[in-house]
Amino acid sequence: MTQIYLVRHGQPDYAPVDSRGWPGMAADAAPLTPEGAKQAEAVADLLSGIGATYLVSSPFTRALHSAAIIGHRLALGVRVDYDLRDWLPDSTGSWRGVADVRAAQAELDEYGGEWPEGIVRAWEPLSAVRARARAALARHTASTDGPVLAITHEMVIRALTGERDTAHGSHRYFRYDPADD
């Protein structure tokens, strides 16, 4: 069983994306705000004593920016895994902003995180998020015996732990056992 610390990226700065009018997945290019960078530094300091031996990140800029700060402070290289990416609120990639994402999330919550029976929705169900995130963790925990830091997103953390509202720059502990897959 491997100890995994699921770290939510620091506070993102969507202004560079929004000011250009970029829709949908372009938001994934948002870097951290100065406060978000401080949050990444703080979580690195908080987790410095766990003896992490491995750091893996979502490929989205806000997570990579956090991972670079954390990795630098803890002298860990950053590996990237696409399956640790954020939840997909619309499989068409055509959402226009935070209001569209919030509407999809409200519907996801209304249905308990899963599509209604016999009805496919545009948003990614939590079971799909969980499956891809667990597969990513299996790939990365196989090559280390020590604690793993996984820099990811609130919905990924929710799918894996059932915990809601993980704040920017905070973490949740997760014990991963490949035998459960």
LOLUM-927261 format. One record per residue (C-alpha): x, y, z. Coordinates in nm, 4 decimals. Example, Ala and Ser with C-alpha at 12.3 -4.5 7.8 and 13.67 -1.06 7.14 Angstrom:
! LOLUM-927261
> east|north|up
> 1.2300|-0.4500|0.7800
> 1.3670|-0.1060|0.7140
//
This chain:
! LOLUM-927261
> east|north|up
> 0.0000|0.0000|0.0000
> 0.1404|0.3385|-0.1008
> 0.0898|0.6672|0.0785
> -0.0319|0.9338|-0.1600
> -0.0835|1.2986|-0.0859
> -0.3337|1.4464|-0.3288
> -0.2475|1.8156|-0.3555
> -0.4839|2.0646|-0.5118
> -0.3019|2.3228|-0.7216
> -0.2743|2.6795|-0.5954
> -0.5240|2.9524|-0.6838
> -0.5342|2.9973|-1.0637
> -0.5273|3.3263|-1.2504
> -0.7864|3.3043|-1.5266
> -0.7441|3.6712|-1.6283
> -0.4949|3.5980|-1.9120
> -0.7404|3.3453|-2.0587
> -1.0580|3.5455|-1.9986
> -0.9091|3.8688|-2.1366
> -0.8464|3.6921|-2.4659
> -1.1975|3.5475|-2.4788
> -1.0670|3.1915|-2.5029
> -1.3424|2.9338|-2.4452
> -1.3443|2.5910|-2.2919
> -1.0240|2.4006|-2.2514
> -0.8104|2.7099|-2.3097
> -0.8771|2.7800|-1.9408
> -0.6402|2.4923|-1.8704
> -0.3528|2.7258|-1.9650
> -0.4174|2.9517|-1.6640
> -0.1112|2.9999|-1.4397
> -0.1182|3.0656|-1.0662
> -0.1900|3.3986|-0.9045
> 0.0812|3.5304|-0.6689
> -0.1355|3.3954|-0.3849
> -0.1517|3.0581|-0.5616
> 0.2290|3.0471|-0.5765
> 0.2414|3.1182|-0.2019
> -0.0099|2.8375|-0.1445
> 0.2152|2.5953|-0.3364
> 0.5151|2.7045|-0.1290
> 0.3173|2.6591|0.1926
> 0.1967|2.3078|0.1065
> 0.5524|2.2126|0.0064
> 0.6763|2.3303|0.3457
> 0.3902|2.1502|0.5213
> 0.4678|1.8219|0.3424
> 0.8461|1.8536|0.3590
> 0.8701|1.6097|0.6491
> 0.6842|1.3152|0.4929
> 0.9833|1.1940|0.2925
> 0.8119|1.2065|-0.0470
> 1.0132|1.0280|-0.3121
> 0.7995|1.0951|-0.6165
> 0.5988|1.3852|-0.7584
> 0.3494|1.3541|-1.0426
> 0.1281|1.6271|-1.1823
> -0.1699|1.6945|-1.3998
> -0.0606|1.8500|-1.7306
> -0.2733|2.1620|-1.6806
> -0.0716|2.4795|-1.6286
> -0.2074|2.5613|-1.2823
> -0.1070|2.2153|-1.1599
> 0.2302|2.2195|-1.3378
> 0.3065|2.5635|-1.1954
> 0.2267|2.4294|-0.8465
> 0.4295|2.1125|-0.9085
> 0.7322|2.3144|-1.0228
> 0.7264|2.5168|-0.7003
> 0.6723|2.2106|-0.4810
> 0.9292|2.0016|-0.6675
> 1.1902|2.2760|-0.6420
> 1.1355|2.3192|-0.2671
> 1.1461|1.9427|-0.2043
> 1.4198|1.8594|-0.4589
> 1.1880|1.6284|-0.6529
> 1.1589|1.6023|-1.0284
> 0.8154|1.6497|-1.1791
> 0.6523|1.3742|-1.3806
> 0.3348|1.4454|-1.5766
> 0.0358|1.2193|-1.6293
> -0.2552|1.3242|-1.8484
> -0.4978|1.1095|-1.6489
> -0.4561|1.3360|-1.3447
> -0.6135|1.6195|-1.5453
> -0.9175|1.8060|-1.4224
> -1.2778|1.6911|-1.4572
> -1.4283|1.7578|-1.7989
> -1.7441|1.9684|-1.7618
> -1.8328|1.9428|-2.1312
> -1.6934|1.6792|-2.3666
> -1.7379|1.9169|-2.6598
> -1.4892|2.1596|-2.5063
> -1.7195|2.4476|-2.5903
> -1.7993|2.5919|-2.2484
> -1.7561|2.9685|-2.2387
> -1.6623|3.0360|-1.8794
> -1.7068|2.9654|-1.5138
> -2.0877|2.9952|-1.5303
> -2.1051|2.7040|-1.7757
> -1.8715|2.4957|-1.5601
> -2.0758|2.5705|-1.2472
> -2.3964|2.4691|-1.4269
> -2.2419|2.1363|-1.5303
> -2.1152|2.0828|-1.1769
> -2.4602|2.1574|-1.0335
> -2.6097|1.8950|-1.2624
> -2.3358|1.6476|-1.1693
> -2.4175|1.7080|-0.8009
> -2.7911|1.6742|-0.8674
> -2.7298|1.3277|-1.0145
> -2.4821|1.2167|-0.7478
> -2.1841|1.2388|-0.9791
> -2.3097|0.9879|-1.2353
> -2.5155|1.0128|-1.5511
> -2.8851|0.9351|-1.5075
> -2.9642|0.5814|-1.6181
> -2.9842|0.5635|-1.9972
> -2.8938|0.9312|-2.0475
> -2.5490|1.0457|-2.1572
> -2.4517|1.3944|-2.0427
> -2.1716|1.6187|-2.1717
> -1.9927|1.6204|-1.8341
> -1.7567|1.3465|-1.7208
> -1.9033|1.1215|-1.4504
> -1.7049|1.0836|-1.1292
> -1.6643|0.7094|-1.1898
> -1.4691|0.7910|-1.5092
> -1.2551|1.0482|-1.3254
> -1.1870|0.7937|-1.0502
> -1.0942|0.5163|-1.2951
> -0.8462|0.7256|-1.4917
> -0.6923|0.8797|-1.1777
> -0.6500|0.5377|-1.0133
> -0.4866|0.4077|-1.3320
> -0.2441|0.7008|-1.3240
> -0.1628|0.6403|-0.9588
> -0.1050|0.2716|-1.0303
> 0.1482|0.3620|-1.3008
> 0.3378|0.5983|-1.0741
> 0.3286|0.4120|-0.7440
> 0.4661|0.0999|-0.9118
> 0.8089|0.2625|-0.9424
> 0.8539|0.3955|-0.5877
> 0.8275|0.2700|-0.2317
> 0.8024|0.6092|-0.0661
> 0.5206|0.8579|-0.0328
> 0.3931|1.0113|-0.3573
> 0.2751|1.3673|-0.4138
> 0.0099|1.3961|-0.6856
> -0.0637|1.7549|-0.7898
> -0.4137|1.7586|-0.9292
> -0.7599|1.9166|-0.9097
> -1.0550|1.9373|-0.6726
> -1.2801|1.7028|-0.8737
> -1.0075|1.4395|-0.9047
> -0.9549|1.4533|-0.5292
> -1.3307|1.4313|-0.4769
> -1.3602|1.1308|-0.7097
> -1.0813|0.9466|-0.5264
> -1.1630|1.0340|-0.1651
> -1.5281|1.1408|-0.1599
> -1.4131|1.4638|0.0070
> -1.5592|1.7865|-0.1313
> -1.4228|2.1373|-0.1268
> -1.0498|2.0771|-0.1035
> -0.9118|2.4319|-0.0903
> -0.6491|2.5613|-0.3320
> -0.3025|2.4690|-0.2092
> -0.4238|2.2080|0.0385
> -0.4046|1.8302|0.0348
> -0.5822|1.5062|0.1232
> -0.4120|1.1874|0.2319
> -0.4977|0.8810|0.0249
> -0.3845|0.5242|0.0796
> -0.3639|0.3475|-0.2513
> -0.3778|-0.0290|-0.2696
> -0.3466|-0.1708|-0.6228
> -0.5308|-0.4815|-0.5033
> -0.8460|-0.2664|-0.4883
> -0.8390|-0.2121|-0.8659
//
